[in-house]
Amino acid sequence: MPPPVCAWIGLGAMGKHLAAHVHRASAAAGAGACAVFNRDLEVGARHAARHGTNHCSSLEEVARAGPRLLFTCLPTSSEVEEVARAIGPMLGRGAMLVDCTSGNPRQTREIGAFLEGHGVGMVDAPLSGGPAGAEAGTLSVIVGGEEAAVAEVTPLLDSFAKAVTHVGSLGSGHAVKAVNNTLNSAHLLLAAEGVACLTAQGIDPRVALDAINQSSGRSLQTEVRMIEEVLSRRFKYNFKLGLMRKDVGIGAEMCADYFPGAELMLHVQQVVNAAEDKYGGAADYTYLARLVEERAGVEMKGPTK
Ligand code: NDP
């Protein structure tokens, strides 16, 4: 079978790296350049100049490139729906939308049903690992969709992933991702709260983290994020607080539907919402720790090495 022609929509903090990986992998397999489209056209033109991708200035132009696999990496499922409704009817039958957005499973199933009416398939493939993992090609991808569709897209997901996990039917990837990000926020908030409490009583936050990181309370947040973003005072992991608010909101919506007695996920949502109300959606999500510091009246500083 000839290699699939690919297209990528959304060249933000994540998408710009992933489009370059997919372009290199599909070009190496003998397909033409990956078509790229970004709402701010300058960004798309720069991507083409840097990576050799095929810059398209409209969705019509993307459709004319004839992609079999169309990737999206947009802020929320609402933008994905807007794009899918516009371009879906222009894609050939048998094409597939691969949505790398951290989306809402309910909306994803609705988009999938709309596309199915036009002979277009869909897979949800949200990401974990941040912009650095996207650039290095070492992301974790959590996939939802039918077996055959997932098998078709996996070789291209492999171009930017160290792990691709198929978790269930369409929308399941987005459901698992929402829980993952609620855990990410919860772990950061708890680590920040605990270490702030230690800092307030005169214990060096770096020494405290070193001890915890040799003990059973450690997590990615105590081992990496607290040190590299908080103690360094950098607060620039490059994942927007507004996007985290969206993800924990999806988690809370799922609790309302499937586990109405759940408490902790809803509590995490309240604190994330408070941080976003205070610092704005464009602030880095590590400002969650800043909120904790303000509440505790301490600053957690220390060496990063
Ligand atoms: P960014 O905000 O950096 O990029 C968003 C992209 O979407 C930009 O290309 C933007 O275009 C485009 N866009 C925004 N609104 C529209 C619209 N109405 N129509 C068309 N295009 C639009 O986001 P990220 O790359 O950080 O995140 C993308 C997705 O990946 C999100 O769902 C996020 O939750 C998820 N994610 C992010 C991670 C991270 O660490 N950053 C990690 C894992 C998942 P323009 O340039 O014109 O604004």
Residues whose N, C-alpha, C, O or C-beta is under 5 A from the ligand:
A	BS01	NDP	G10 L11 G12 A13 M14 G15 N38 R39 D40 V43 C73 L74 P75 T76 E79 C100 T101 S102 L127 S128 G130 P131 N238 F239 L243
